[in-house]
């Protein structure tokens, strides 16, 4: 199974920016979708953004216009550029790959938005 290694989380002030990365340990040629989810304390995990091989992209309403999902196929890496961050964006962020009959999750990276 593919392993996903996340990086880029941290503490940022409201209005600030971060970029999350999710590196896959090998190429995948049967990807259905790549996505970012997040889970805040006491809340269920929710979809933030998803991208398909045809570059169809969907965002949660709460992040539209502020967060951007992208991928570098050559580097097997998925990104989430986050700007205009709000305290309510505070959560653990997970990347997610759906490929063939399989799914893989990253280990999660903490994003804290606080003054």
Beta strands, then each sheet from edge to edge (+ up, - down):
strand 1: 4-7
strand 2: 10-12
strand 3: 18-24
strand 4: 31-39
strand 5: 46-51
strand 6: 57-59
strand 7: 67-72
strand 8: 77-82
strand 9: 91-99
strand 10: 102-105
strand 11: 109-113
sheet 1: 1+ 3- 8+ 7-
sheet 2: 2+ 11+ 9- 4+ 5- 6+
sheet 3: 2+ 11+ 9- 10+
end
